[in-house]
Amino acid sequence: MKIAMLLASLVAVVHSDLYLHNPRGSNNRLAEANRERDNANRLFDSQNNDRGGYNAAGLYYYSGSVLPIEWTNQHSCGDQNANCEIIIQYMCGPLVRDGTSTTTIPENPTESKNLVYGMHESYNYYQDCKLRNRNLGLFTADRKLNGDSAIYTRQNEAGTRRGYECPEERDYYPYWHPTPWVDIAVLTNDLKRCEYYRSESANVKSRYACVGSKGTTIPNNDDDCVAAGGVWTEFPPQNGLEAPVCIKAPWSRDNHLGNGKSVPGHPNYYNWTIPNTPSQSCVLRVRYNISTGDYDGWSKDVNGQVTVTGTVTANGNAQSTTATNPTVKQASQTFSTLDLKPNFSLNRAQAFGRGYVFRQNPVIMPFNNIPGLGFQLAINTNQFGRTFQDRSHSFSIVTRPSNLADTPIYNLNVRGKRGNIVQVFPAVEYDFVPDILIAPLNSYVHIQTMQDRVRLELIAPTWFLLRPPNYVEGNRQAGPSSGHWGNSYPAHLDSPQTLLGLPRADRQSLAVLDIVQRGNDMSELNDAGTYFDLGLKKVTQLGTYYYMCTRNNNFSNRDQKSKIIIQEGDKAAPKLGGTLTLSNRHKMKKTFSKAQPFSLEHKMSDY
């Protein structure tokens, strides 16, 4: 059966950036000393600004622990302003690596094994993509693709190589051929699509590919595969995988790289429960698929319009000449046969005559009684539906201790760069991640940070309990409380109030980073080690704990403060998706097809 994928089956993925802040997104950076990245094509196609991304900072996470994934996206999501999906995935493998060079890995099987070069997808994966016929049913608008393999797409018409990424797979989800990526979650504007995303995920549905075909290209469907002497081969899902979580995308405003309102005034995030798949090298990917609402990209009628081509007659009707190149020519210009007449009560001739067709920088004539008055629109047809992405640096997944098999573990990390908001943009200033954590008593926290010594992007963060309240503050949490957000001074290390009930040795390590001290100038901790790991620590006291970083607390400029709320039993849970790990003796694994309320929610009184 030949593949003729319609727009109704895919997300055709308006100009906006996406930056991953926790874990720290690379945006193709490695260890550059300059603000701009050296090579935008090092590992993947991000479509982001050259100043985005953080230098290499790989950490490790325990299986079953909760990791907050935080990001900013420039255009809107969770809003009617645009169609939006955020796709979160990960992959692991022995060859996944950051490398030590910013040069793109060569397209050579021998050099692909050279550890100097960073690599995510494999050499063989890219070669299969390069030789495989592209899906001719995809919307290409008026773009002139330079070839017919899967490396040529509307967003990548020249077939530019970025690492060993497959451009067709990058631009569309869910992809129909085998990939190394595992789905974590789909965050969408339209929850009616959740059933489709979950059932079509490669986590739960087999993929097929042509194996052993003869010729210079690889067929992308079973009929052509058999005709070329190949075997249309099934690649079943990995054992134990579940369908991805699918929930409503968190709201964010357009033209703004900032916080959302899933938790008002805080970053948009997704709580990922680390899978029980121990691996030395993994990478996280977040893709931001955004498309216009000017036409219905899921409609078969739309797909039919963009795949008929020919010349336009005087009455505006298209005379078909070919069915493989979805463009027509008129006055030495090319444009898609997709017109927008239904939206403006125009017939086909009127739509073509007044510029209401989907084309590059069209000139429209909105006034019927002033036919000579035209307005040019800034429309780039390879960006009107667009995919952005960011990927983490490599990290490890390790097996949790056997005595903590059913105990919640929460990762506490640090995000951001050194400097003020202008200096670090489009990254963010320092902050703890999560900046507010709600966890059950007797759970464990894993405090771990990594600094960049090349640009000093992240000064070694200290962790101090704030001094006790010196005035009554409204809307404080019920129960015992330690510290006060309104203060700028830390509590004494030997104060009766302690951070999370940790012993003094641990609190001292958090305060002066003595686990990794290298000596030299420690007056401002400038020569503290680049990596800090307190290990797993049990939370033994109920209450609310307000804490700070002394190294990055500059009143009137910025502060780095956070809060942890420790409560009884199974009242605490991650708020946005994921696997919920509750009390010591009770564990619940559940995915949701739509947003679900939990017993604990952030309220304005929490802040």
Disulfide bonds with the S-S distance in Angstrom:
Cys77-Cys84 1.85
Cys92-Cys282 2.01
Cys129-Cys166 2.16
Cys194-Cys246 2.11
Cys210-Cys225 2.11
